[in-house]
Every structure is written in C-alpha cells, then in structure tokens.
Amino acid sequence: MDRRHFSRTLGTTLGALALFPEALSSSFPGTWRRFGEQPLINGPRLHEWLRQLSRFGRRADGGVDRVAFSDADIQGREFFRSLMEETGLEVRVDLVGNLIGRLRGSDPNLPPLMMGSHLDSVPAGGNYDGPLGTLGALEGARTLQDAGVVPRHPVDVVAFVNEEGGKTGSRVLAGEFRKEELQLVSSSGFSIGEGIRRLGGDPDRLDEARLERGSMAGFLELHVEQGAILEGKGVPIGVVEGIVGIRRWTAVVNGAANHAGTTPMDQRRDAMIGAAQLVEAVNRVVTSIPGSQVATVGRIQASPGAPNVIPGEVRMSIEIRALEMDRIQEVMDGIQIEAEAIGYKNGTPIDMDEFYLSRGAPTDIRFRGWVEAAAGELGLDHQRMPSGAGHDAQAVAHFAPMGMVFIPSVGGLSHHPDEYSRPEDIEAGANVLLGALLKADEALD
C-alpha cells in the first residue's frame, strides 16, 4: 500500500468514527501518531470539535446562524477559548476582539508564527467556512503538545473577528480598517463598534492594535476551497497562490419621483431605468476585458419604493474582484464611463462612492513551497490555485508573509447550510497545515 492510499484510507476510517461522538471523549488524552518525522493530527478529536462548535447558532436545516457579535458568536468563542485553555495555551483578547492563544516556543526572542481563521458565519451559513481553519490550527498546536514537540517560535492560534462582515479583526491589524466602519450595522443588529465592545475589545483604541511588519514571523490559514475545482480534479490539497483584491462602491442613480399613472413615458426621469442599464453595463464592461476578474451588483434599493411611484432614487452596490488592483481600477474606469453616458441620456446622473477596500495579496513563495513540500511528504496530490474569495490571510499579508491551504468543498458549495468537506480531506488539510508550520518554524528567524 503506497503512502497516499494509506493516508486517505486511514483518514476515511477516522472520519467514520467521528460520526459516533458518543464513543469519543472530549479530550482524547495522549493520542497522537507520526508519519515519518511529522506528528499527525488527531482526526477524531478535530471532527468532534467541529461537531460541538456547530451547536452554537444551529439551524433546523443543519446550517448555522453564527453572525459576528451575536449571542451565538459569543458562545462559539467561549467554547473555542475553553479548548485553547484545555490545550494549555496562554489566551488573550486583543483590542479589536481577536481571540488568541499562544503556545510557547523554545526561543522567546523569536517573533510568533500564527495560524487560524474565524468562527463567525454568514446568515444561513455552513459549518466549515472559518471553523475548519480555527479548529484545525488548534488541533495542530494540540498535536505538538501531545507529541512533546516544542517549536522554536511561539505559535499563536487566532480566531479573527467578523471575517464575514468585512474581515474586521485582520484588517485592523493591517491598518486597513476605516474608523467610519465602526458605525456600520452588522447582521447581528449591532454596529461594528458595539460588537467589538461585546467581544471584549476597545473600538476607541484600534490604532494601537495595528501590527508592524516584522512583528510576526508568518501566518498560515487552512480553509475550504468554496468552489469545485479541487473536487472536480480529485485533488485533496490546494496551494493558494494569491487572494483577490476587493473594492466595493455604492452607486446612486438620481431621478425624479412622480406619479406612475399620470406621468408620460417621454417626460420621466426614472432612476430604475438608469439602474437597470448600469447593471447591464457592469456585466458588459467586466466581460470585455481579458482576465479572471469578476464584478457583481448584489444589492439594489429603489426609493420611495411604491408600485405606483416612479423611483426617484436607486441605490446599488458594485463589487469588483481581481488578483491585480490595477485590473479592478481598469474595470471601474470602464463602468464610470458607462455610468456618465447612462446618466446623460436618461437625465439621471449617477454618483459613485467607494465604501470598502481589501487589497489583493499574493502568498509568500516560501510558504507556498512549504505547503507543497508538506503535502508531497504525506503523499497528497496538490495544485496551485488563486482564491476568488477574501480571507483574513489577505489582510495579514500586508504585515507578515503568509500561506494558505485549501481542501475540497463537496459540490463547490459554501455560504450554505449544505456546505460540506469530507473527513479525510479535513484531516489531510490539517496535517499539511501542521507540516508547513513545522517547516516554517525550522527555516525562519
């Protein structure tokens, strides 16, 4: 039996055990394995942690409502904190509310290596986007403890705040967060500022939370792919090359409200007509430029919003994503030209106001190599790929080198109650994460 077949067969067996959590203890004391020189993670323990976390915000359809700052989010964070304390990590909450547990290294003068992701979900979300990365990172630290392996660097395990609502926790550390965002109302009903206070942070001191380059040795994040590329190719590990940049605007189409029955068609300044034409123009512009960039109009609201009133104003969101920030600007320049023409033709001028920026981020070439080497040593097929979704690693890349590990999402589903990743792929990803961490710990100063 070759290494790849052995690894995946063992993962399937352990994943099946996780379907019967009553047969498993919560702590799994002293259980660890090795593959060559690397300790292997405890699969049943990780699956059980994922199952237990899914209780907080659970929906009847199997998904989860654990939006940032909600009671369910706080409960999930308390559960995660208890696991970190049980593992022996030194736990703290930083000024933005990020939950961090530190495993001491042998050289306290070295900057920390960090692993993690987030615990919050979108409304009606799944159980793997975020939790896999946080619990997978904690399982890596727990495995080192079980095996008696002391890394050179301190290792920080982190659960970032409000990833789904704008990567608040990681963007504050990167200095990307704008103070006006504190007033935005999250899906939980709390403003971002109120939510940070609920989690133990201090929104008045966020400038102090910013980290400078060199303060961290590096960062690794394990995540479900949220697409169908890996599953379609039968490849268990994705080596992320980079994460797309994201910019968002509010477009306001300014018309004139009037009676829908008495205003002739040739006398109207209908904001909805301008909005409809702008939606079509966004699609036409982004598809006319070669490349993998995407643009989306995901939200639209007419005012006054009555069936018998011509819309006097339409507000809509425009989001553009691309690996290169210059490409995003190129697409927006084209959309602006179209918007001016639409406004002139219809008598409905269009204003654009940018409200969100998350810069694109390539992964560090060394971390890519360490992820590939870890996968190769475990006999796991892997391929390089970009990430079309935003992640906390994207913000971290602006003050520390980072790498990302993807595993397959069944059916390409994510942000959905049916989101699912197979137990054997979960274990493979967590073992690659740990292997890459150990390689980074050995190589970095």
Buried (B, 14 or more C-beta within 10 A) or exposed (E): EEBBEEBBEBBBEBBEBBEEBEEBEEEBEEEBBEBEEBBBBBBBBBBBBBBBBBEBBBBEEEBBBBBBBBEBBBBBBEBBBEBBEEBEBEBEBBBBBBBBBBBBBEEEEBBBBBBBBBBBBBBBBBBBBBBBBBBBBBBBBBBBBBBEBBBBBBBBBBBBBBBBBBBBBBBBBBBBBEEEBBEBEBBBEBBBBBBBBBBBBBBEEBEEBBBEEEEBBBBBBBBBBBBBBBBEEEBBBBBBBBBBBBBBBBBBBBBBBBEBEEBEEEEBBBBBBBBBBBBEBBEEBBEEEEEEBBBBBEEBEBBEEEEEBBBBBBBBBBBBBBBBBEBBBBBBEBBBEBBEEBBEEBBBBBEEEEBBBBBBBBBBEBBBBBBBBBBBBBBBBBBEBBBBBBBBBBBBBBBBBBBBBBBBBBEBBBBBBEBBBBBBBBBBBBBBBBBBBBBBBEEBE
